[in-house]
C-alpha cells in the first residue's frame, strides 16, 4: 500500500511521538533526554505550530516530517515502514514547496546522511555538538537549481 501524505492533526501526536520515541530507543548512540510523554508533547507542539506532514498507511501514521520556512526540523519513519519509500515521499513533498531546504543531522547518523545525500543534499557545515544532546552534527542543504542543473 502506497502511503498517503497529509497535514498532521492534533490527534496524531500520540502516534507520531511514539515514532520519535521508538527511534530514540532503537538508536544506541542517541541519549534519551526526555520521557516518551515529553516526546509526544514535543510533537504536539510541532503540530500546533504547523508544518507537520504525516505519512499514513490506511489510517495508521507511519512517518512524519516537520518543515518550517524551508528548514527541515524532523523526519522520522516508523520501524516497520523504513526502507519502503515513506521518507522519500515525505521529503519530496517538502521539496515541492521550497527552492532550497536545509537541515541538521547527527554526524553519527550515517543512515540519515546517506539518505539525504542520495536525495541531493550536500554537507555545508559541522559542529562538535552545539545541540541539547551534545553530539557532533552536520548541516546539509538542498537546492532545486543545483539538482535540476
Protein Blocks (a to p, Z undefined) as FASTA:
>chain_A
ZZddddddfklmmmmmmmmmmmmmmmmklccfbdfklmmmmmmmmmmngoiacddehjbc
fbdcddeehiafbdcddfklgonlmmmmmmmmmmmmpfbdcddddfklmmlmmmmmmnop
acfbdcehiafkopacddddddfklmmZZ
